[in-house]
């Protein structure tokens, strides 16, 4: 477990948290576009990324955060980019993007062309750089859930004969990359997962049934994938999970309360903490939290929206934290934005200054609540 730097709570997650991604600076966007046209080299782009990430770490600390990320500044997509680091997986351009509420994403997809495996992963170098510049801050590194590749990957015929076989290889690959990150010094890992959202609504479950899938069976298979991927983790590696309903240009993909899957999520996942969205009516109320039986599970309440720039009323957020504490003891609760500010390099519909106002808002409210 990770000791809190300021001792306001014993363990990370910290009282004031964030999900991890930040809006890409204009300089970085310009450099990535120049790299695409050949105007600058890979090495030149990497140097600009290094400089912008270094400045981002400084800004996170200045905002009062005790935990820092690299903002996912080297990624175009929060998930696709990571999976291309596995053997047997490659990116491609599909006919359509992903459908969100009122908007279709850029076209990007993944093909699974061979058995999925881990031999090395280029993002380990990303972690090592972040660790080298973090100073006294705790470094958090975020990776997408194995479940997401199961749902998002275009599996070529004949490679796998069953869902169980897919998960078996994903588990082994994830065990490998997690162990490698740990050996390089990673002690705080966040697993991001939007796949649970399909189970939250009747519409989502009916959609699965229409494809011949058994929602209960698939949910248990997904829980197994998470638990076995982290089963061998050392005791001092903290693993949290962020459960999301989609985040692309301030839109979302799914709605629904945690109630339908509360037993699996709250008591069936062997993670140390859960980052849960509660920023609007899409996520339902706090009542499902009553199902939590664990005394060692931290719940990070995503009460501050990352989708828009307007600041939430401070007293309203405090009252919502108090309401949540009726179901989970206050000492097990933390506060964060409901998602990252830029799950893709496109970013959400707010300015960089509004983004930092949101972060400072989280820190100040947390200081007031957990004095």
C-alpha positions as CSV (number, residue, x, y, z in Angstrom):
1,X,0.0,0.0,0.0
2,X,1.1,3.6,-0.6
3,X,1.4,6.0,2.4
4,X,-0.2,9.3,1.9
5,X,2.3,12.1,1.6
6,X,0.3,14.5,3.8
7,X,-1.2,11.9,6.1
8,X,-4.7,13.2,5.6
9,X,-5.5,9.5,4.8
10,X,-3.4,6.4,5.4
11,X,-3.5,5.0,1.9
12,X,-3.8,6.1,-1.6
13,X,-6.2,6.6,-3.3
14,X,-5.8,10.1,-2.0
15,X,-8.7,12.2,-0.7
16,X,-8.2,14.5,-3.7
17,X,-7.8,12.3,-6.8
18,X,-8.0,12.5,-10.6
19,X,-8.6,9.9,-13.3
20,X,-5.4,10.6,-15.2
21,X,-5.8,12.2,-18.7
22,X,-5.4,15.9,-19.3
23,X,-6.1,18.2,-22.3
24,X,-3.3,18.1,-24.7
25,X,-1.4,21.5,-25.0
26,X,-1.5,23.2,-28.4
27,X,2.3,22.8,-28.8
28,X,1.9,19.0,-28.4
29,X,-1.0,18.8,-30.8
30,X,1.0,20.8,-33.4
31,X,4.0,18.5,-32.9
32,X,2.0,15.3,-33.4
33,X,0.5,16.8,-36.6
34,X,4.0,17.7,-37.8
35,X,5.2,14.2,-37.1
36,X,2.3,12.8,-39.2
37,X,3.5,14.9,-42.2
38,X,7.2,14.2,-41.7
39,X,8.0,17.7,-40.7
40,X,9.6,16.6,-37.5
41,X,11.2,13.3,-36.5
42,X,10.1,10.7,-33.9
43,X,12.9,11.9,-31.7
44,X,11.9,15.5,-31.9
45,X,8.3,14.6,-31.0
46,X,9.5,12.6,-28.1
47,X,11.5,15.5,-26.8
48,X,8.5,17.8,-27.0
49,X,6.4,15.1,-25.2
50,X,9.0,14.9,-22.5
51,X,9.0,18.7,-22.0
52,X,5.2,18.9,-21.9
53,X,4.9,16.0,-19.5
54,X,7.5,17.6,-17.2
55,X,5.5,20.8,-17.1
56,X,2.3,18.8,-16.5
57,X,3.8,17.2,-13.5
58,X,4.7,20.6,-12.1
59,X,1.2,21.9,-12.7
60,X,-0.4,18.9,-11.0
61,X,1.7,19.5,-7.9
62,X,1.0,23.3,-8.0
63,X,-2.7,22.4,-8.0
64,X,-2.3,20.5,-4.8
65,X,-2.3,17.0,-6.0
66,X,-0.2,14.3,-4.3
67,X,-0.5,11.9,-7.2
68,X,0.6,12.6,-10.8
69,X,0.2,11.0,-14.2
70,X,1.7,11.8,-17.6
71,X,-1.7,13.0,-18.7
72,X,-1.6,10.3,-21.4
73,X,0.2,12.9,-23.5
74,X,1.9,10.2,-25.6
75,X,-1.4,8.5,-26.5
76,X,-4.0,9.3,-29.1
77,X,-6.5,7.0,-27.5
78,X,-6.6,5.9,-23.9
79,X,-7.0,2.2,-24.8
80,X,-6.2,1.4,-28.5
81,X,-2.6,2.7,-28.1
82,X,-2.0,0.4,-25.2
83,X,-3.2,-2.8,-26.8
84,X,-1.0,-2.3,-29.8
85,X,1.9,-3.1,-27.5
86,X,0.8,-6.7,-27.2
87,X,1.8,-9.4,-29.7
88,X,-1.0,-10.5,-32.0
89,X,-2.7,-7.1,-31.9
90,X,-2.5,-4.4,-34.6
91,X,-4.3,-1.2,-35.4
92,X,-6.4,-0.5,-38.5
93,X,-8.9,1.9,-39.9
94,X,-12.5,0.6,-39.8
95,X,-15.4,1.9,-41.9
96,X,-16.9,3.7,-38.9
97,X,-15.9,5.1,-35.6
98,X,-17.6,4.4,-32.3
99,X,-21.0,5.8,-31.7
100,X,-21.4,8.2,-28.7
101,X,-24.4,10.3,-27.9
102,X,-24.8,12.5,-31.0
103,X,-21.3,12.0,-32.3
104,X,-19.2,9.4,-34.0
105,X,-15.6,9.1,-33.0
106,X,-12.6,9.2,-35.3
107,X,-12.1,5.9,-37.1
108,X,-9.8,3.6,-35.2
109,X,-9.9,-0.1,-34.5
110,X,-7.9,-3.1,-33.5
111,X,-7.5,-6.5,-35.2
112,X,-6.4,-9.6,-33.3
113,X,-4.4,-11.4,-35.9
114,X,-2.7,-14.0,-33.7
115,X,-2.7,-15.3,-30.2
116,X,-2.5,-12.4,-27.7
117,X,0.8,-12.4,-25.7
118,X,3.2,-10.1,-23.9
119,X,6.9,-10.1,-24.7
120,X,7.7,-6.4,-24.1
121,X,5.6,-3.2,-24.1
122,X,6.6,0.2,-25.3
123,X,4.6,2.0,-22.6
124,X,6.9,0.7,-19.9
125,X,9.3,3.4,-21.1
126,X,6.5,5.9,-20.7
127,X,6.2,4.9,-17.0
128,X,10.0,5.1,-16.5
129,X,10.2,8.6,-17.7
130,X,7.3,9.7,-15.5
131,X,8.8,8.1,-12.5
132,X,12.1,9.9,-13.2
133,X,10.5,13.3,-13.0
134,X,7.9,12.8,-10.3
135,X,10.0,13.8,-7.4
136,X,8.1,13.3,-4.1
137,X,4.7,12.8,-5.7
138,X,3.2,9.3,-6.1
139,X,3.1,8.2,-9.7
140,X,-0.1,6.6,-11.0
141,X,-0.1,4.7,-14.3
142,X,-3.3,3.9,-16.1
143,X,-4.0,1.1,-18.5
144,X,-7.2,-0.2,-20.1
145,X,-8.9,-3.3,-18.8
146,X,-8.5,-6.6,-20.5
147,X,-12.2,-6.7,-20.8
148,X,-12.1,-3.8,-23.2
149,X,-10.0,-5.6,-25.7
150,X,-12.4,-8.5,-25.5
151,X,-15.3,-6.2,-26.4
152,X,-13.4,-3.8,-28.8
153,X,-11.1,-6.2,-30.7
154,X,-11.9,-7.5,-34.2
155,X,-10.9,-11.1,-33.7
156,X,-10.0,-12.9,-36.9
157,X,-11.7,-16.3,-37.3
158,X,-9.9,-19.4,-36.2
159,X,-7.6,-17.8,-33.7
160,X,-9.8,-18.5,-30.7
161,X,-12.5,-21.2,-30.2
162,X,-14.2,-19.6,-27.2
163,X,-14.4,-16.5,-25.0
164,X,-12.6,-18.4,-22.2
165,X,-9.6,-19.0,-24.5
166,X,-9.5,-15.2,-25.3
167,X,-9.5,-14.3,-21.6
168,X,-6.9,-17.0,-20.7
169,X,-4.4,-15.3,-23.1
170,X,-5.4,-11.8,-22.0
171,X,-4.9,-12.7,-18.4
172,X,-1.3,-14.0,-19.0
173,X,-0.5,-10.9,-21.1
174,X,-1.7,-8.6,-18.4
175,X,0.1,-10.4,-15.7
176,X,3.3,-9.9,-17.7
177,X,2.9,-6.2,-18.3
178,X,1.8,-5.5,-14.7
179,X,4.8,-7.4,-13.4
180,X,7.2,-5.5,-15.7
181,X,5.7,-2.2,-14.6
182,X,6.1,-3.2,-11.0
183,X,9.8,-4.2,-11.5
184,X,10.4,-0.6,-12.9
185,X,8.9,0.9,-9.7
186,X,5.2,1.2,-10.4
187,X,3.3,1.0,-7.1
188,X,0.0,2.6,-8.1
189,X,-1.8,1.1,-11.1
190,X,-5.3,2.2,-12.4
191,X,-7.3,-0.1,-14.7
192,X,-9.8,1.9,-16.8
193,X,-12.9,0.0,-17.9
194,X,-16.0,1.1,-19.8
195,X,-17.1,-2.4,-20.6
196,X,-19.2,-2.7,-17.4
197,X,-21.5,0.0,-18.6
198,X,-23.3,-2.3,-21.0
199,X,-24.6,-4.3,-18.0
200,X,-26.0,-1.3,-16.2
201,X,-29.1,-0.8,-18.4
202,X,-31.8,-3.1,-19.6
203,X,-31.2,-1.9,-23.1
204,X,-27.5,-2.9,-22.9
205,X,-28.3,-6.3,-21.5
206,X,-31.0,-6.9,-24.2
207,X,-28.4,-5.9,-26.8
208,X,-26.1,-8.6,-25.5
209,X,-28.8,-11.2,-25.6
210,X,-29.6,-10.2,-29.2
211,X,-26.0,-11.2,-30.1
212,X,-26.5,-14.5,-28.4
213,X,-24.5,-13.5,-25.3
214,X,-25.5,-14.4,-21.7
215,X,-25.0,-11.1,-19.7
216,X,-24.5,-12.9,-16.4
217,X,-22.0,-15.3,-17.8
218,X,-20.0,-12.5,-19.6
219,X,-20.0,-10.4,-16.4
220,X,-18.5,-13.2,-14.4
221,X,-16.0,-13.8,-17.1
222,X,-15.0,-10.1,-17.0
223,X,-14.6,-10.2,-13.3
224,X,-12.4,-13.3,-13.6
225,X,-10.2,-11.5,-16.2
226,X,-9.6,-8.6,-13.7
227,X,-9.0,-10.8,-10.7
228,X,-6.7,-13.2,-12.3
229,X,-4.8,-10.4,-14.1
230,X,-3.9,-9.0,-10.7
231,X,-3.8,-12.2,-8.7
232,X,0.0,-12.3,-8.6
233,X,0.5,-8.6,-7.8
234,X,2.9,-7.9,-4.9
235,X,1.3,-6.6,-1.7
236,X,2.7,-3.1,-2.1
237,X,1.2,-2.6,-5.6
238,X,-2.1,-0.7,-5.2
239,X,-4.6,-1.4,-8.0
240,X,-7.7,0.7,-8.5
241,X,-10.4,0.5,-11.2
242,X,-12.1,3.4,-13.0
243,X,-15.6,2.4,-14.2
244,X,-16.7,4.7,-17.0
245,X,-19.7,5.2,-19.2
246,X,-17.8,6.7,-22.1
247,X,-15.9,10.0,-22.6
248,X,-15.4,11.5,-26.0
249,X,-15.6,15.2,-26.7
250,X,-17.8,15.7,-23.7
251,X,-20.2,13.0,-24.7
252,X,-20.9,9.6,-23.3
253,X,-21.9,6.1,-24.6
254,X,-24.0,4.5,-21.9
255,X,-26.3,5.2,-18.8
256,X,-27.5,3.3,-15.9
257,X,-27.2,2.7,-12.2
258,X,-24.6,0.4,-10.6
259,X,-27.4,-1.5,-9.0
260,X,-27.7,-4.2,-11.7
261,X,-24.0,-5.3,-11.3
262,X,-23.4,-4.1,-7.7
263,X,-22.5,-7.4,-6.2
264,X,-19.8,-8.2,-8.8
265,X,-18.4,-4.7,-8.9
266,X,-18.4,-3.9,-5.1
267,X,-17.6,-7.3,-3.7
268,X,-16.4,-9.5,-6.6
269,X,-13.4,-7.4,-7.9
270,X,-10.2,-7.8,-5.9
271,X,-9.1,-4.2,-6.4
272,X,-8.1,-1.8,-3.7
273,X,-10.3,1.1,-4.9
274,X,-13.0,2.0,-7.3
275,X,-13.3,5.3,-9.2
276,X,-17.1,5.7,-9.8
277,X,-19.0,8.2,-11.9
278,X,-21.6,10.2,-10.0
279,X,-21.6,13.5,-11.8
280,X,-25.1,13.4,-13.2
281,X,-28.3,11.4,-13.5
282,X,-26.6,8.9,-16.0
283,X,-25.1,7.1,-13.1
284,X,-28.1,6.9,-10.7
285,X,-27.9,7.5,-7.0
286,X,-25.6,6.3,-4.2
287,X,-28.0,3.6,-3.0
288,X,-26.1,0.7,-4.7
289,X,-23.1,1.6,-2.4
290,X,-25.1,-0.1,0.4
291,X,-24.0,-3.4,-1.1
292,X,-20.3,-2.8,-0.3
293,X,-19.2,-5.3,2.4
294,X,-15.5,-4.7,2.4
295,X,-13.9,-2.4,5.0
296,X,-10.7,-2.1,3.0
297,X,-12.3,-0.8,-0.3
298,X,-11.8,2.8,-1.1
299,X,-14.5,4.5,-3.2
300,X,-13.5,7.6,-5.2
301,X,-16.6,9.6,-5.9
302,X,-16.6,11.2,-9.3
303,X,-18.8,14.1,-8.4
304,X,-17.0,16.8,-10.4
305,X,-17.6,16.6,-14.2
306,X,-14.7,16.7,-16.5
307,X,-17.0,17.2,-19.5
308,X,-17.8,20.9,-19.0
309,X,-16.0,23.9,-17.5
310,X,-18.6,25.3,-15.1
311,X,-17.6,24.7,-11.5
312,X,-20.0,22.8,-9.3
313,X,-21.4,24.4,-6.2
314,X,-19.0,23.5,-3.4
315,X,-21.7,23.1,-0.8
316,X,-23.7,20.8,-3.0
317,X,-20.7,18.6,-3.5
318,X,-20.1,18.4,0.2
319,X,-23.7,17.5,0.8
320,X,-23.4,14.7,-1.8
321,X,-20.3,13.3,-0.1
322,X,-22.3,13.4,3.2
323,X,-25.1,11.5,1.4
324,X,-22.7,8.9,0.1
325,X,-21.3,8.4,3.6
326,X,-24.7,7.0,4.7
327,X,-23.8,3.9,2.7
328,X,-20.0,3.9,2.9
329,X,-18.0,5.3,5.9
330,X,-16.4,8.7,5.2
331,X,-12.9,7.3,5.8
332,X,-13.4,5.0,2.8
333,X,-14.4,7.8,0.5
334,X,-12.4,10.1,-1.7
335,X,-13.2,12.8,-4.4
336,X,-12.3,13.2,-8.1
337,X,-13.6,14.3,-11.5
338,X,-15.8,11.6,-12.9
339,X,-13.4,10.9,-15.8
340,X,-10.3,12.2,-17.4
341,X,-10.3,15.5,-19.3
342,X,-9.1,13.9,-22.6
343,X,-9.6,10.2,-23.0
344,X,-8.5,10.8,-26.6
345,X,-6.3,13.6,-27.8
346,X,-9.4,15.4,-29.1
347,X,-10.2,16.4,-25.5
348,X,-13.4,17.5,-23.8
349,X,-15.2,20.8,-24.3
350,X,-13.5,23.0,-21.8
351,X,-10.3,25.1,-21.6
352,X,-7.0,24.2,-20.0
353,X,-7.6,26.8,-17.3
354,X,-11.1,25.5,-16.6
355,X,-9.5,22.0,-16.3
356,X,-7.1,23.3,-13.6
357,X,-9.9,25.1,-11.9
358,X,-11.7,21.8,-11.6
359,X,-8.6,20.1,-10.1
360,X,-8.1,22.9,-7.6
361,X,-11.8,22.6,-6.8
362,X,-11.4,18.9,-6.0
363,X,-8.4,19.6,-3.8
364,X,-10.1,22.4,-1.8
365,X,-13.3,20.5,-1.2
366,X,-11.3,17.4,-0.1
367,X,-9.3,19.6,2.3
368,X,-12.6,20.9,3.8
369,X,-14.3,17.5,4.1
370,X,-11.3,15.5,5.4
371,X,-9.6,17.9,7.7
